[in-house]
Structures are given as C-alpha cells and as structure tokens.
Amino acid sequence: MRLFRKRPSAETGRRLYAACVAQARQPVLYLELATPDTVEGRFELYSLHVILVLDRLVRQGEEAAEVSQGLFDAYVRSLDDALREMGVGDLSVGRKMRRIGEALYGRLRNYEAAFSGDEGADPLETILSRTVYEGVADPPLAGMAAYVLGQKAHLASLPLRELLEGRLGWAAA
C-alpha cells in the first residue's frame, strides 16, 4: 500500500474547480451582470460556481461525496495560494482561511435553502445582493438570479457520471 498515492477524486476535484474558475471569469458576468471586478467580486463568483457544483453532487452517493471533497479541497488550496501570493503572512493565513471556510459554508447553506424554497429562507436575490453585489448600487439582481438558476438547471441535466469524471460544461451565459 502506498501512503501518498493520488486519489482520483482529488484530480477530479481539481478539474471541476478549474471549470468553475473558467466560468467565473466569463466577461459577461462582469460586463452585463455587473459583478464588481475586484478581489471580493471574483471570490464571490468562484464561490458561487463551486457551490452550484457541490449542490449538484449532494446526496448522489459515496463517489460524489468524494468528488465534492476533492472540489472543496482544490478550492481551499487555491484560496490559500492566492492569499500567500497577495502577501498575507504565514501566521495569519490560517486565521483567514478559517474565515473563508466559514463564509463558504454559510453561503452554501443559504443558497441551498433558497434553492429548495425552505420556509424562512432568504430569496436568491437577497443572497446575491449581500454577497456578489455587496456595496453595489442598483445591481441587476434578476439577471444574476436567472443566470444562477439557469446554471443550476443545466448542471441538473448533466449526467452524474460526467461530473464524477471531472467533465463539466456550463450553459452559455
């Protein structure tokens, strides 16, 4: 038994994360849907796309759970690398990463509640207003909500096997 062998789910998670990043960088999200082109705006879009994929994989069995973990690990590793590249000191990276992880889990719960229509859940547009569009005057909430729900529906239509193999195509934005 090899102690440090690569897990297939880790590689699959990296491929899915790369697809999330590529989609989150689509110019239409910044030009037409007015996402702020800032560190925070890009973080919110990366997170949103990761959340959409995690939402698609939830309750889809053990292999999907492993791929979800691989995706989450790739997301966290990328954020850790970005913080270090931005010059955040080693002593504060752990604290910042903990806050980022908590923020992602909070967003994941909020989006999931909005998607399922849980009683008392904030509507999707409200969540988008305080995350993607925080501090933006008169954002195109309806347009972004339509985009998010369209991507969610598209992901639901993809065969699970494709995602489990790291193949992810997004709907045209």
PASEBA-1860 file (N, C-alpha, C; in nm, 3 decimals):
! residues 173
1> MRLFRKRP> 0.084/-0.118/0.000/0.000/0.000/0.000/0.089/0.125/0.000 ~ 0.060/0.218/-0.091/0.135/0.343/-0.098/0.066/0.448/-0.012 ~ 0.142/0.511/0.075/0.085/0.612/0.164/0.042/0.739/0.092 ~ 0.117/0.779/-0.009/0.093/0.908/-0.072/0.043/0.895/-0.216 ~ -0.032/0.794/-0.243/-0.084/0.781/-0.379/-0.193/0.886/-0.402 ~ -0.206/0.926/-0.525/-0.305/1.026/-0.561/-0.444/0.963/-0.559 ~ -0.536/1.037/-0.503/-0.674/0.993/-0.505/-0.739/1.043/-0.634 ~ -0.808/0.957/-0.707/-0.874/1.003/-0.829/-0.970/1.118/-0.803
9> SAETGRRL> -1.037/1.117/-0.686/-1.133/1.224/-0.656/-1.063/1.359/-0.639 ~ -0.937/1.358/-0.597/-0.863/1.484/-0.584/-0.836/1.544/-0.722 ~ -0.795/1.462/-0.816/-0.771/1.510/-0.952/-0.903/1.556/-1.016 ~ -1.008/1.480/-0.994/-1.139/1.519/-1.047/-1.183/1.652/-0.986 ~ -1.162/1.669/-0.857/-1.195/1.795/-0.790/-1.118/1.912/-0.850 ~ -0.991/1.891/-0.881/-0.911/1.998/-0.943/-0.966/2.034/-1.080 ~ -1.005/1.934/-1.158/-1.062/1.962/-1.291/-1.194/2.038/-1.280 ~ -1.278/1.997/-1.184/-1.405/2.068/-1.164/-1.380/2.212/-1.117
17> YAACVAQA> -1.284/2.229/-1.027/-1.254/2.363/-0.980/-1.203/2.450/-1.095 ~ -1.118/2.396/-1.180/-1.069/2.472/-1.295/-1.185/2.515/-1.385 ~ -1.283/2.428/-1.402/-1.401/2.462/-1.482/-1.483/2.572/-1.414 ~ -1.491/2.568/-1.281/-1.563/2.673/-1.207/-1.492/2.807/-1.224 ~ -1.361/2.807/-1.213/-1.283/2.930/-1.227/-1.299/2.986/-1.368 ~ -1.289/2.901/-1.468/-1.304/2.947/-1.606/-1.441/3.010/-1.629 ~ -1.545/2.948/-1.575/-1.679/3.003/-1.592/-1.693/3.134/-1.515 ~ -1.636/3.141/-1.395/-1.646/3.263/-1.314/-1.571/3.380/-1.376
25> RQPVLYLE> -1.484/3.351/-1.471/-1.407/3.458/-1.539/-1.473/3.504/-1.669 ~ -1.589/3.451/-1.701/-1.656/3.490/-1.824/-1.687/3.640/-1.823 ~ -1.645/3.714/-1.926/-1.666/3.859/-1.928/-1.813/3.901/-1.910 ~ -1.906/3.822/-1.957/-2.047/3.859/-1.945/-2.088/3.879/-1.799 ~ -2.028/3.805/-1.709/-2.063/3.817/-1.567/-2.021/3.953/-1.511 ~ -1.920/4.012/-1.568/-1.871/4.141/-1.522/-1.929/4.256/-1.605 ~ -1.941/4.235/-1.735/-1.988/4.341/-1.823/-2.140/4.355/-1.822 ~ -2.210/4.246/-1.840/-2.357/4.253/-1.848/-2.425/4.233/-1.713
33> LATPDTVE> -2.367/4.151/-1.627/-2.430/4.126/-1.497/-2.365/4.205/-1.384 ~ -2.274/4.294/-1.419/-2.219/4.395/-1.329/-2.156/4.342/-1.201 ~ -2.098/4.223/-1.205/-2.022/4.177/-1.090/-1.900/4.267/-1.076 ~ -1.873/4.317/-0.956/-1.754/4.401/-0.939/-1.627/4.323/-0.974 ~ -1.542/4.382/-1.056/-1.416/4.317/-1.094/-1.311/4.353/-0.989 ~ -1.332/4.294/-0.871/-1.246/4.315/-0.755/-1.209/4.179/-0.699 ~ -1.119/4.177/-0.605/-1.084/4.051/-0.539/-1.210/3.990/-0.478 ~ -1.291/4.073/-0.412/-1.413/4.023/-0.347/-1.513/3.973/-0.450
41> GRFELYSL> -1.530/4.048/-0.559/-1.625/4.007/-0.663/-1.586/3.874/-0.726 ~ -1.458/3.859/-0.755/-1.411/3.733/-0.814/-1.425/3.618/-0.713 ~ -1.393/3.644/-0.585/-1.412/3.543/-0.482/-1.558/3.497/-0.478 ~ -1.651/3.590/-0.484/-1.792/3.554/-0.479/-1.834/3.470/-0.599 ~ -1.783/3.503/-0.717/-1.819/3.423/-0.835/-1.754/3.286/-0.832 ~ -1.628/3.277/-0.791/-1.565/3.146/-0.778/-1.646/3.062/-0.679 ~ -1.678/3.122/-0.565/-1.754/3.051/-0.462/-1.890/3.008/-0.513 ~ -1.959/3.097/-0.582/-2.092/3.065/-0.633/-2.087/2.946/-0.728
49> HVILVLDR> -1.991/2.943/-0.818/-1.983/2.833/-0.914/-1.945/2.701/-0.844 ~ -1.856/2.708/-0.746/-1.824/2.589/-0.668/-1.949/2.540/-0.594 ~ -2.023/2.632/-0.536/-2.146/2.596/-0.465/-2.246/2.530/-0.558 ~ -2.259/2.580/-0.680/-2.352/2.518/-0.775/-2.313/2.373/-0.804 ~ -2.184/2.347/-0.819/-2.141/2.209/-0.845/-2.159/2.123/-0.721 ~ -2.124/2.175/-0.604/-2.145/2.099/-0.480/-2.293/2.067/-0.462 ~ -2.379/2.163/-0.494/-2.523/2.141/-0.484/-2.568/2.028/-0.577 ~ -2.508/2.020/-0.695/-2.544/1.914/-0.790/-2.500/1.777/-0.739
57> LVRQGEEA> -2.388/1.774/-0.668/-2.332/1.647/-0.624/-2.388/1.597/-0.490 ~ -2.455/1.685/-0.417/-2.502/1.647/-0.283/-2.602/1.531/-0.291 ~ -2.590/1.440/-0.199/-2.679/1.323/-0.188/-2.681/1.236/-0.315 ~ -2.565/1.227/-0.380/-2.555/1.145/-0.501/-2.466/1.022/-0.480 ~ -2.442/0.988/-0.356/-2.367/0.868/-0.327/-2.225/0.896/-0.282 ~ -2.156/0.787/-0.247/-2.022/0.796/-0.190/-1.920/0.855/-0.287 ~ -1.924/0.812/-0.412/-1.828/0.864/-0.509/-1.847/1.014/-0.529 ~ -1.972/1.058/-0.535/-2.000/1.202/-0.549/-1.952/1.278/-0.426
65> AEVSQGLF> -1.966/1.218/-0.308/-1.919/1.283/-0.185/-1.767/1.298/-0.190 ~ -1.696/1.197/-0.240/-1.550/1.206/-0.251/-1.509/1.312/-0.352 ~ -1.581/1.321/-0.463/-1.551/1.423/-0.564/-1.581/1.562/-0.507 ~ -1.690/1.575/-0.432/-1.723/1.702/-0.367/-1.609/1.745/-0.276 ~ -1.557/1.650/-0.199/-1.446/1.681/-0.110/-1.323/1.723/-0.191 ~ -1.298/1.655/-0.302/-1.187/1.693/-0.389/-1.203/1.833/-0.444 ~ -1.326/1.870/-0.482/-1.354/2.004/-0.531/-1.333/2.107/-0.420 ~ -1.386/2.079/-0.302/-1.369/2.170/-0.189/-1.221/2.187/-0.156
73> DAYVRSLD> -1.146/2.078/-0.155/-1.002/2.085/-0.125/-0.928/2.170/-0.229 ~ -0.963/2.155/-0.356/-0.899/2.234/-0.462/-0.932/2.382/-0.445 ~ -1.055/2.413/-0.409/-1.100/2.550/-0.385/-1.019/2.611/-0.271 ~ -1.010/2.540/-0.159/-0.938/2.591/-0.042/-0.790/2.608/-0.073 ~ -0.732/2.512/-0.140/-0.589/2.519/-0.174/-0.562/2.641/-0.264 ~ -0.651/2.666/-0.359/-0.636/2.780/-0.448/-0.646/2.912/-0.371 ~ -0.740/2.920/-0.279/-0.754/3.042/-0.199/-0.632/3.063/-0.109 ~ -0.583/2.954/-0.052/-0.462/2.962/0.031/-0.346/3.016/-0.052
81> DALREMGV> -0.328/2.961/-0.172/-0.221/3.008/-0.260/-0.238/3.155/-0.295 ~ -0.363/3.196/-0.323/-0.390/3.335/-0.359/-0.356/3.429/-0.243 ~ -0.393/3.390/-0.122/-0.361/3.474/-0.006/-0.210/3.490/0.009 ~ -0.138/3.382/-0.009/0.008/3.388/0.005/0.070/3.475/-0.106 ~ 0.015/3.465/-0.227/0.065/3.547/-0.337/0.037/3.695/-0.314 ~ -0.073/3.725/-0.242/-0.109/3.863/-0.212/-0.026/3.917/-0.095 ~ 0.060/3.832/-0.038/0.150/3.877/0.065/0.100/3.860/0.207 ~ -0.008/3.784/0.226/-0.056/3.758/0.360/0.047/3.670/0.429
89> GDLSVGRK> 0.086/3.707/0.549/0.188/3.635/0.623/0.143/3.498/0.667 ~ 0.239/3.408/0.680/0.211/3.271/0.720/0.131/3.261/0.850 ~ 0.158/3.350/0.943/0.090/3.343/1.072/-0.058/3.378/1.063 ~ -0.096/3.458/0.966/-0.238/3.496/0.957/-0.314/3.419/0.849 ~ -0.247/3.341/0.765/-0.315/3.265/0.660/-0.417/3.169/0.721 ~ -0.378/3.096/0.825/-0.470/3.001/0.887/-0.597/3.065/0.937 ~ -0.584/3.180/1.000/-0.700/3.252/1.052/-0.789/3.299/0.937 ~ -0.728/3.353/0.834/-0.806/3.399/0.718/-0.873/3.281/0.647
97> MRRIGEAL> -0.803/3.169/0.636/-0.861/3.051/0.570/-0.980/2.998/0.651 ~ -0.972/3.003/0.782/-1.084/2.959/0.866/-1.206/3.047/0.838 ~ -1.184/3.179/0.829/-1.295/3.271/0.800/-1.351/3.245/0.660 ~ -1.265/3.217/0.564/-1.311/3.189/0.428/-1.392/3.060/0.427 ~ -1.344/2.957/0.496/-1.419/2.831/0.505/-1.555/2.851/0.569 ~ -1.560/2.928/0.675/-1.688/2.957/0.740/-1.780/3.033/0.647 ~ -1.723/3.127/0.572/-1.803/3.205/0.476/-1.860/3.113/0.368 ~ -1.778/3.021/0.318/-1.828/2.930/0.214/-1.940/2.843/0.269
105> YGRLRNYE> -1.922/2.786/0.387/-2.027/2.702/0.444/-2.154/2.782/0.468 ~ -2.142/2.905/0.513/-2.260/2.989/0.531/-2.331/3.015/0.400 ~ -2.253/3.046/0.297/-2.313/3.069/0.165/-2.377/2.941/0.112 ~ -2.309/2.830/0.131/-2.363/2.703/0.085/-2.499/2.676/0.149 ~ -2.509/2.695/0.279/-2.637/2.675/0.349/-2.744/2.772/0.298 ~ -2.706/2.898/0.281/-2.802/2.998/0.235/-2.852/2.971/0.094 ~ -2.760/2.939/0.004/-2.800/2.909/-0.134/-2.887/2.783/-0.137 ~ -2.846/2.681/-0.064/-2.924/2.556/-0.062/-3.066/2.582/-0.012
113> AAFSGDEG> -3.079/2.661/0.093/-3.212/2.694/0.145/-3.294/2.772/0.043 ~ -3.229/2.866/-0.025/-3.300/2.943/-0.128/-3.342/2.853/-0.245 ~ -3.252/2.763/-0.287/-3.284/2.673/-0.398/-3.402/2.582/-0.365 ~ -3.406/2.536/-0.241/-3.512/2.441/-0.203/-3.639/2.511/-0.158 ~ -3.635/2.644/-0.145/-3.754/2.717/-0.105/-3.793/2.695/0.040 ~ -3.694/2.666/0.125/-3.722/2.646/0.268/-3.796/2.765/0.326 ~ -3.891/2.736/0.411/-3.965/2.842/0.478/-3.868/2.925/0.561 ~ -3.878/3.055/0.547/-3.792/3.145/0.621/-3.658/3.171/0.554
121> ADPLETIL> -3.629/3.101/0.445/-3.502/3.121/0.375/-3.506/3.253/0.299 ~ -3.390/3.317/0.293/-3.380/3.439/0.212/-3.395/3.403/0.065 ~ -3.464/3.488/-0.010/-3.472/3.464/-0.155/-3.333/3.475/-0.220 ~ -3.318/3.410/-0.332/-3.190/3.411/-0.403/-3.140/3.553/-0.428 ~ -3.227/3.643/-0.470/-3.185/3.779/-0.499/-3.129/3.849/-0.374 ~ -3.184/3.819/-0.258/-3.133/3.877/-0.134/-2.992/3.827/-0.104 ~ -2.971/3.698/-0.125/-2.838/3.640/-0.102/-2.737/3.701/-0.200 ~ -2.776/3.713/-0.325/-2.687/3.772/-0.426/-2.655/3.917/-0.391
129> SRTVYEGV> -2.753/3.989/-0.339/-2.734/4.129/-0.302/-2.628/4.145/-0.193 ~ -2.626/4.055/-0.097/-2.530/4.070/0.013/-2.399/3.994/-0.009 ~ -2.387/3.922/-0.119/-2.262/3.853/-0.148/-2.200/3.911/-0.276 ~ -2.248/3.870/-0.390/-2.191/3.913/-0.518/-2.197/4.065/-0.532 ~ -2.308/4.125/-0.491/-2.329/4.267/-0.514/-2.319/4.354/-0.388 ~ -2.251/4.307/-0.285/-2.240/4.387/-0.164/-2.178/4.523/-0.197 ~ -2.248/4.629/-0.159/-2.200/4.764/-0.183/-2.225/4.818/-0.321 ~ -2.291/4.742/-0.408/-2.319/4.787/-0.545/-2.459/4.851/-0.548
137> ADPPLAGM> -2.465/4.971/-0.599/-2.594/5.040/-0.611/-2.669/4.987/-0.733 ~ -2.792/4.950/-0.712/-2.884/4.906/-0.818/-2.827/4.792/-0.906 ~ -2.788/4.682/-0.845/-2.733/4.570/-0.924/-2.844/4.498/-1.001 ~ -2.807/4.429/-1.108/-2.905/4.354/-1.187/-2.938/4.218/-1.122 ~ -3.006/4.223/-1.008/-3.033/4.101/-0.929/-3.114/3.999/-1.007 ~ -3.214/4.044/-1.079/-3.298/3.950/-1.154/-3.216/3.878/-1.260 ~ -3.128/3.951/-1.326/-3.044/3.889/-1.429/-2.948/3.787/-1.370 ~ -2.885/3.821/-1.258/-2.792/3.727/-1.196/-2.867/3.607/-1.140
145> AAYVLGQK> -2.985/3.629/-1.082/-3.064/3.517/-1.030/-3.103/3.424/-1.144 ~ -3.141/3.480/-1.257/-3.177/3.398/-1.374/-3.055/3.318/-1.421 ~ -2.938/3.381/-1.421/-2.815/3.312/-1.459/-2.789/3.195/-1.365 ~ -2.797/3.219/-1.234/-2.769/3.116/-1.135/-2.867/3.000/-1.150 ~ -2.996/3.031/-1.160/-3.096/2.925/-1.173/-3.081/2.850/-1.305 ~ -3.041/2.921/-1.410/-3.016/2.855/-1.538/-2.899/2.758/-1.529 ~ -2.791/2.800/-1.462/-2.677/2.711/-1.445/-2.713/2.592/-1.357 ~ -2.792/2.616/-1.254/-2.836/2.508/-1.166/-2.916/2.405/-1.246
153> AHLASLPL> -3.007/2.451/-1.328/-3.087/2.361/-1.411/-2.998/2.287/-1.511 ~ -2.903/2.357/-1.568/-2.812/2.293/-1.663/-2.731/2.182/-1.595 ~ -2.676/2.213/-1.477/-2.600/2.111/-1.405/-2.686/1.990/-1.370 ~ -2.812/2.014/-1.336/-2.903/1.903/-1.304/-2.927/1.815/-1.426 ~ -2.915/1.874/-1.545/-2.940/1.797/-1.667/-2.818/1.715/-1.711 ~ -2.702/1.746/-1.656/-2.581/1.673/-1.694/-2.581/1.535/-1.631 ~ -2.536/1.435/-1.705/-2.523/1.303/-1.643/-2.423/1.308/-1.528 ~ -2.460/1.250/-1.417/-2.375/1.249/-1.299/-2.237/1.192/-1.333
161> RELLEGRL> -2.231/1.090/-1.415/-2.104/1.026/-1.449/-2.005/1.128/-1.507 ~ -2.054/1.222/-1.589/-1.964/1.322/-1.646/-1.897/1.403/-1.535 ~ -1.974/1.446/-1.437/-1.918/1.523/-1.327/-1.821/1.439/-1.245 ~ -1.856/1.314/-1.223/-1.769/1.225/-1.145/-1.638/1.197/-1.216 ~ -1.635/1.221/-1.346/-1.513/1.206/-1.423/-1.443/1.339/-1.447 ~ -1.499/1.446/-1.387/-1.437/1.577/-1.398/-1.469/1.653/-1.525 ~ -1.571/1.607/-1.596/-1.610/1.675/-1.720/-1.729/1.766/-1.688 ~ -1.709/1.896/-1.704/-1.811/1.993/-1.668/-1.820/2.100/-1.775
169> GWAAA> -1.935/2.106/-1.836/-1.963/2.213/-1.932/-2.074/2.299/-1.874 ~ -2.059/2.428/-1.888/-2.159/2.521/-1.836/-2.251/2.565/-1.949 ~ -2.369/2.610/-1.913/-2.460/2.667/-2.011/-2.403/2.801/-2.057 ~ -2.435/2.841/-2.177/-2.390/2.971/-2.226/-2.445/3.080/-2.135 ~ -2.360/3.173/-2.101/-2.402/3.281/-2.008/-2.484/3.386/-2.078
END
